Amino acid sequence: MVFKFKSENGNKIRGCFFSKMRSFFSADFFRDHHIGWFLIFIVGLNFLSWVALAIFLIFSGRLSFLIMHYNVYFGVDWIGDWWQVFLFPTVAAFFGILDAGLSFRLYAQKEKVIAYILLLTAFFVQIGCVIYIASFLIINY
């Protein structure tokens, strides 16, 4: 038996989620090419960070006593476990989502320049995360 829900005016409610998602992604924010490229690079760099860490931890077999930070003057000054490495891409993903949400809201209010600056900031946070992951992999290899 199939239940059909009806709204107050008698129309069938179907695909409400998909229609809202379609209207969300059809906004002018996602049609802007600069924003599209920023979002692609932000998501791609964060994905690259997660994959690089996962591959390193799987193939190295080292899950404890990982060198988290190396200082030229003092040497190793921070040693951690495997799960602590994933905090950096997590924080970078949080900032990416937060900046993308804020830039979406600001772009809807016709503040395009500030939306671009927020996405550029999220992009630089992702670049910093990739640099940290690369140095982590070089130090622990």
C-alpha atoms as one frame of an Amber mdcrd trajectory, in Angstrom:
protein
   0.000   0.000   0.000   1.389   3.363  -1.020   0.638   6.410   1.089   0.228
   9.665  -0.768   0.619  12.796   1.261  -1.227  15.898   0.202  -0.628  19.457
   1.214  -3.316  21.902   2.270  -4.057  22.981  -1.303  -4.379  19.415  -2.543
  -1.153  19.147  -4.530   0.903  16.029  -4.030   4.150  16.524  -2.192   6.770
  14.626  -4.120  10.375  15.241  -4.714  10.430  18.136  -2.274  14.042  17.419
  -1.376  15.147  17.137  -4.988  13.323  20.271  -6.038  14.982  22.220  -3.210
  18.389  20.819  -4.177  17.761  21.702  -7.820  16.824  25.247  -6.903  19.855
  25.502  -4.587  22.336  24.441  -7.268  20.674  26.559  -9.943  21.483  29.749
  -8.025  23.730  32.362  -9.619  26.463  31.436  -7.141  27.118  28.105  -8.857
  26.908  29.592 -12.357  29.880  31.876 -11.725  33.000  30.337 -13.276  35.401
  31.774 -10.714  33.435  30.316  -7.844  33.173  26.988  -9.623  36.933  26.760
 -10.038  37.538  27.812  -6.446  35.166  25.118  -5.181  36.724  22.463  -7.420
  40.227  23.301  -6.194  39.155  23.476  -2.540  37.419  20.093  -2.639  40.186
  18.544  -4.756  43.012  19.698  -2.496  41.201  18.513   0.618  40.533  15.151
  -1.009  44.203  14.947  -2.006  45.222  15.575   1.610  43.001  12.793   2.937
  44.114  10.306   0.291  47.828  11.074   0.743  47.584  10.558   4.493  45.557
   7.374   4.163  47.974   5.882   1.634  50.981   6.785   3.774  49.513   5.295
   6.935  48.355   2.117   5.198  51.636   1.392   3.441  54.014   2.553   6.165
  52.413   0.533   8.937  53.427   3.175  11.477  50.546   4.172  13.686  52.366
   5.628  16.663  55.346   7.877  17.250  54.787   9.889  14.107  56.793  13.099
  13.869  54.212  15.846  13.673  56.554  18.843  13.678  60.261  19.335  13.099
  62.114  22.496  14.012  65.542  23.328  12.550  66.843  24.647  15.853  65.383
  22.107  18.277  64.732  19.057  16.088  61.622  16.996  16.704  59.332  18.858
  19.067  55.966  17.187  18.528  55.297  13.440  18.290  51.777  12.090  17.902
  49.569   9.176  16.976  48.017   8.404  13.593  44.649  10.034  14.314  46.229
  13.395  15.149  47.436  13.748  11.564  43.849  13.801  10.326  43.013  16.868
  12.422  44.615  19.180   9.856  42.518  18.122   6.835  39.450  18.089   9.095
  40.024  21.690  10.190  40.763  22.687   6.581  37.514  21.048   5.432  35.614
  22.863   8.200  37.023  26.217   7.082  36.275  25.363   3.462  32.635  24.551
   4.244  32.270  27.607   6.467  33.800  29.961   3.903  31.752  28.444   1.075
  28.540  28.884   3.080  29.360  32.465   3.976  30.338  33.290   0.415  27.057
  31.774  -0.833  25.111  34.027   1.515  27.150  37.098   0.593  26.911  36.382
  -3.133  23.128  36.236  -2.798  23.283  39.722  -1.251  25.254  40.965  -4.285
  28.576  41.117  -2.414  30.584  39.282  -5.060  34.029  40.616  -4.148  33.754
  39.529  -0.521  32.494  36.118  -1.662  35.558  35.764  -3.897  37.856  36.804
  -1.045  36.312  34.225   1.295  36.757  31.462  -1.257  40.316  32.617  -1.899
  40.936  32.387   1.843  39.564  28.832   1.906  41.805  28.005  -1.055  44.885
  29.291   0.790  43.917  27.273   3.882  43.803  24.176   1.675  47.201  25.055
   0.171  48.608  25.383   3.703  47.154  21.988   4.596  48.716  20.388   1.518
  52.086  21.948   2.380  51.827  20.591   5.929  50.875  17.123   4.667  53.768
  17.147   2.186  56.256  18.123   4.884  54.767  15.509   7.231  55.216  12.819
   4.592  58.792  13.895   3.861  59.760  13.957   7.542  58.194  10.572   8.339
  59.278   8.733   5.208
